[in-house]
């Protein structure tokens, strides 16, 4: 059954639109997640005495909810996607706020899991809603703007942490709690200010795995595996190898978010202009070079540059999303998005703990594995058609054969 789509071109007001709601949601998420990300490694290192082994275990626990993202579609039998996104944001905020209250290994593992449930189900819903609400012709550009708004929220979070860390003696407990409370305030504002929008196309409320999406699944799997090396070990390297304080880490993240705030909208336009295939080729070739450089870097300033470049390439994941938007049956988006998030996290559950053990003997080997993953992704990118459509999902398919 098809219902009237949210009208992005004729909003009831200038700001109460689906696109702006997606932007505010992204900002609310980052205020908690960015704060938690900037503080977690120093909290683990300074307060809990973690090594690479324990941080790997903690990160594997964090990825378990991502692996279970397929279950999101079952919640949609009882709750709308937009409402579920708000509930998930609130859960992320609660997990963040509680982190400093339980300063033990087990407490950190539990609050990490709670916040991660909220984060991953929010991300699943946000991506699904973006693909449903945004027109294909302008989706990449708008997604770039959404990333830019999220980066602005990151700037606010990192700037606050950097300032507090250098000026005031504020505890981790207070900083984690403040971040969670601010996100909860944003959730309350969004629920009060925006209506619940109807589905443009009624979504299939079941798990969807289709043979014709195989290339998208493969690219998604490798993206999840590769991303863990950046999320866990590039950040951990800054603390362990280069002795960064939490204020230093926040300063690095601040610089990174500033670059992203400026570059993400431009990257969205760039992807829309050159196409999904070419964007993925550029992204994966660049990531292969960055991971190789990580393996041998000894200068902290070069490491900072690599970190920022790496994150800029991550923004080009927009191309993977818009590629799927072009090949998908509109009714498949919610069910497939949950499955895709699970595929993205299959390796993510095992890589942090496994590579955490490898890190103890050879940090360079961890990053060179990332190089291999980027090269494998590059090979898959060459299979993406220049103009993908349903039935022509990869260069070996024939249009209309779905």
Secondary structure, 3 states (H helix, E strand, C coil): CECCCCCCCCCCCCCCCHHHHHHHHHHHHHHHHHHHHHHHHHHHHHHCCCCHHHHHHHHHHHHHHHHCHHHHHHHCCCCCHHHHHHHHHHHHHHHHHHHHHCCCHHHHHHHHHHHHHHHHHHHHHHHHHHHHHCCHHHHHHHHHHHHHHHHHHHHHHHHHHHHHHHHCCCCHHHHHHHHHHHHHHHHHHHHHHCCCCCCCECCCCCCCCCHHHHHHHHHHHHHHHHHHHHHHHHHHHHHHCCCCCHHHHHHHHHHHHHHHHHHHHHHHHHHHHHCHHHHHHHHHHHHHHHHHHHHHCCCHHHHHHHHHHHHHHHHCCHHHHHHHHHHCCHHHHHHHHHHHHHHHHHHHHHHHHHHHHHHCCCHHHHHHHHHHHHHHHHHHHCCCCCCCECCECCCCCCCCCC
